Amino acid sequence: MPGINKIKFINSLKQKKNRQQHRLFIIEGEKMVDELMDSNFDIHSVYAIKNWIMERGLAPGKVIRANAQKFPLYEIKEPDLGRISSLTTPNKVLALARIPSCTLEGYSPGRSLTLMLDKVQDPGNLGTLIRSADWFGVDNIILSEDSAEATNPKVVQSTMGSILRVRFHYLDLQSFLKSSGMEGIPVIGAFTGAPSVYSVCLSDYGVIVLGNESQGISPEIEKFVTQRISIPSFHKGSSGPESLNVAVSGSIILSEFRRNNIKGP
């Protein structure tokens, strides 16, 4: 059973500064922890109620997963799980995983779609965008250094496991866009009043830029955009929504890119 110090430590990881100091983040829920155990992520420890442990034929102590990694599995009482959980209704299991050090080694923007997020700050939006990127086969997300943190518990939960499959990189966006590897690469930005995404020719590779929830793409990043697109409103009437949520917009744009480039038989 984890003691009071262990419980305090896990709770401390709900704060960004502590996650960054220890390079650890929290993953909760049966589905997500099962996916974690099948992934290549480095697992620090797992905390589960007795039923979860028995259902998987495990025992508290050292357990081994498919890639022979060993990590401690702790049985925890439901009240204690509630004390460390970020969920309104605690699930059966919680795990700590090491924050990966993702690199751009082998990455080529000319061979794939990349999602770039310029100051997207809402955790729910970021989580949804990570999930959408996973769905539409986007392996890399490049984020400005002042975007929401991918290992925030709210982000992790809203990804529904996609955070285990999509690589995220916090970079100086201007430096990245100025790099030699970006020469001739389409940079597509979403702007109000731009040509409709439904009527323009879309490449099967390049960088799709989405901006801040209230301010859009910043001027210093806008100057790198080579193609401007928008999602037109089909609302009828004198009043209606002013704009779409950035996560909804990103999902629609990714879907349209994939639809435009479906290869025939």
C-alpha positions in Angstrom: 0.0 0.0 0.0 1.4 3.4 -0.9 2.0 5.6 2.2 1.2 9.2 2.9 4.5 10.4 1.3 3.7 8.5 -1.9 0.2 10.0 -2.0 1.6 13.5 -1.5 4.1 13.0 -4.3 1.5 11.8 -6.8 -0.7 14.8 -5.9 2.3 17.1 -6.4 2.4 16.0 -10.1 -0.9 17.8 -10.7 1.2 20.9 -10.8 3.2 21.7 -13.9 6.4 22.7 -12.1 6.6 19.3 -10.4 5.8 17.4 -13.6 8.7 19.1 -15.3 11.0 18.7 -12.3 10.4 14.9 -12.1 9.6 14.4 -15.8 6.6 12.4 -14.8 2.8 12.7 -15.6 -0.4 11.0 -14.5 -2.5 8.6 -16.6 -5.9 7.4 -15.3 -8.5 4.8 -16.2 -8.5 1.2 -17.3 -8.4 1.8 -21.0 -5.6 4.3 -20.9 -3.5 2.4 -18.5 -4.0 -0.8 -20.5 -2.8 1.1 -23.6 0.1 2.6 -21.6 1.2 -0.9 -20.7 1.2 -1.9 -24.3 3.0 1.2 -25.5 6.7 2.1 -25.6 6.3 4.7 -22.8 8.5 4.3 -19.8 6.3 3.4 -16.8 7.3 4.7 -13.4 4.6 2.9 -11.3 1.0 1.8 -11.3 -1.6 2.1 -8.5 -4.7 -0.1 -8.7 -7.5 -1.4 -6.6 -7.5 -5.2 -5.9 -10.2 -6.0 -8.5 -8.1 -4.5 -11.4 -5.1 -6.4 -10.3 -6.9 -9.7 -10.0 -8.7 -9.2 -13.4 -5.3 -9.1 -15.1 -3.8 -12.0 -13.2 -1.2 -9.7 -11.6 0.1 -9.4 -8.1 1.5 -6.4 -6.2 5.2 -6.1 -6.6 7.4 -6.1 -9.7 5.5 -6.8 -12.9 6.8 -7.3 -16.4 5.1 -6.1 -19.7 5.7 -7.2 -23.3 9.0 -5.3 -23.7 10.3 -6.7 -20.4 10.2 -3.4 -18.6 9.8 -3.8 -14.9 7.9 -1.4 -12.7 6.2 -1.5 -9.3 2.5 -2.2 -9.0 0.9 -1.0 -5.8 -2.5 -2.2 -4.5 -4.4 0.9 -3.3 -7.7 1.3 -1.4 -10.5 3.1 -3.2 -10.5 6.0 -0.7 -6.7 6.5 -1.3 -7.2 6.3 -5.0 -9.8 9.0 -4.7 -7.2 11.2 -2.9 -4.8 11.0 -5.8 -7.3 11.0 -8.7 -8.0 14.1 -10.8 -11.4 12.6 -11.9 -14.7 13.4 -10.4 -15.4 9.7 -10.1 -12.1 7.9 -9.6 -11.5 4.9 -11.8 -9.8 1.6 -10.8 -6.2 2.4 -11.7 -3.7 5.3 -12.0 -0.2 5.2 -13.5 2.8 7.5 -13.5 4.7 7.6 -16.8 7.9 9.4 -17.8 7.5 12.4 -20.0 9.0 11.4 -23.4 11.8 13.4 -24.9 10.5 13.5 -28.5 12.9 14.5 -31.2 12.4 15.4 -34.8 15.1 13.0 -35.9 13.9 11.4 -39.2 11.0 13.8 -39.5 10.3 15.3 -42.9 7.5 17.8 -43.3 7.6 17.0 -47.0 6.3 13.5 -46.5 3.5 14.0 -44.0 0.9 16.4 -42.5 2.0 18.2 -39.3 -0.2 20.1 -37.0 1.2 23.4 -35.6 -0.4 25.1 -32.6 0.3 28.8 -32.0 -0.6 29.7 -28.4 -3.5 27.2 -28.0 -4.0 27.5 -24.3 -7.1 25.6 -23.3 -6.3 22.0 -22.0 -9.5 20.6 -23.4 -8.8 22.0 -26.9 -5.3 20.6 -26.9 -6.5 17.2 -25.8 -9.1 17.1 -28.5 -6.6 18.2 -31.1 -4.2 15.5 -30.1 -7.0 12.9 -30.3 -8.0 14.3 -33.8 -4.4 14.2 -35.0 -4.2 10.5 -33.9 -7.5 9.7 -35.8 -6.3 11.4 -39.0 -2.9 9.9 -39.0 -0.9 13.0 -37.9 2.1 11.8 -36.0 3.7 15.1 -34.9 2.3 18.2 -33.3 4.5 21.2 -33.0 3.5 23.7 -30.3 4.6 27.1 -29.3 6.4 27.2 -26.0 3.4 29.2 -24.5 0.8 26.6 -25.5 -1.0 24.4 -23.0 1.1 21.6 -21.6 0.4 18.2 -23.1 0.9 16.3 -19.8 -1.6 18.4 -17.9 -4.1 15.9 -16.4 -7.0 17.5 -18.2 -5.2 17.3 -21.6 -4.2 13.6 -20.9 -7.7 12.5 -20.1 -9.3 14.3 -23.1 -6.9 12.6 -25.5 -8.4 9.2 -24.5 -5.0 7.5 -25.0 -3.9 9.4 -28.1 -1.1 11.1 -26.2 0.6 7.7 -26.2 0.8 7.7 -30.0 1.2 11.3 -31.1 4.6 13.0 -30.6 4.5 16.6 -29.3 7.3 19.1 -29.6 7.5 22.5 -27.9 9.6 24.7 -30.1 10.2 28.3 -31.1 7.8 28.3 -34.1 9.6 31.1 -36.0 12.9 29.2 -35.8 11.3 26.0 -37.0 9.5 27.7 -39.9 12.8 29.4 -40.9 14.8 26.2 -40.9 16.2 24.8 -44.1 14.0 21.7 -43.9 10.9 23.9 -44.4 11.9 25.4 -47.8 9.1 24.8 -50.3 6.8 23.2 -47.7 3.2 24.4 -47.7 2.3 26.2 -44.5 -1.5 26.4 -44.3 -3.2 28.8 -41.9 -6.8 29.1 -40.8 -8.1 32.6 -41.0 -11.6 34.2 -41.0 -12.6 35.3 -44.5 -10.0 33.3 -46.3 -10.9 30.9 -49.2 -13.1 28.0 -48.2 -11.4 24.8 -47.3 -14.0 23.1 -49.3 -13.1 24.9 -52.6 -9.3 25.0 -52.6 -6.7 22.4 -53.6 -5.1 20.8 -50.6 -1.8 19.0 -50.5 -1.2 15.7 -48.8 1.7 17.1 -46.9 2.7 20.3 -45.1 2.1 22.2 -41.9 -1.4 23.2 -40.8 -1.3 26.1 -38.4 -4.0 26.8 -35.8 -4.0 29.9 -33.7 -5.0 31.1 -30.2 -8.6 30.6 -29.1 -9.3 34.4 -29.1 -6.6 36.0 -31.1 -5.9 33.5 -33.9 -2.6 33.1 -35.5 0.0 35.6 -34.3 1.4 38.2 -36.8 4.9 36.7 -36.5 3.7 33.3 -37.6 1.2 34.6 -40.1 4.0 35.9 -42.3 5.2 32.3 -42.9 1.7 31.1 -44.1 1.7 30.2 -47.8 -2.0 29.2 -48.1 -4.9 30.7 -46.2 -8.1 28.8 -45.7 -11.3 29.1 -43.7 -14.4 27.0 -42.7 -17.4 28.8 -44.1 -20.6 29.2 -42.0 -23.8 27.8 -43.4 -25.9 29.4 -40.7 -29.0 31.1 -42.0 -30.3 34.2 -40.2 -29.1 37.6 -39.0 -27.5 36.2 -35.8 -25.4 33.1 -35.2 -22.1 31.8 -33.8 -19.2 34.1 -34.4 -16.7 31.4 -34.9 -15.9 27.7 -34.3 -13.9 26.3 -31.4 -10.3 25.8 -32.4 -10.5 22.0 -31.7 -13.6 21.7 -33.9 -11.9 23.7 -36.6 -8.8 21.7 -36.5 -10.7 18.4 -36.7 -12.7 19.7 -39.8 -9.6 20.9 -41.5 -7.7 17.6 -40.9 -10.7 15.7 -42.2 -10.9 17.8 -45.4 -7.2 17.3 -46.0 -7.6 13.6 -45.8 -10.8 13.6 -47.9 -9.0 15.6 -50.6 -6.2 13.1 -50.8 -7.9 9.7 -50.6 -6.2 7.5 -53.1 -8.5 5.6 -55.4 -8.2 1.8 -56.1 
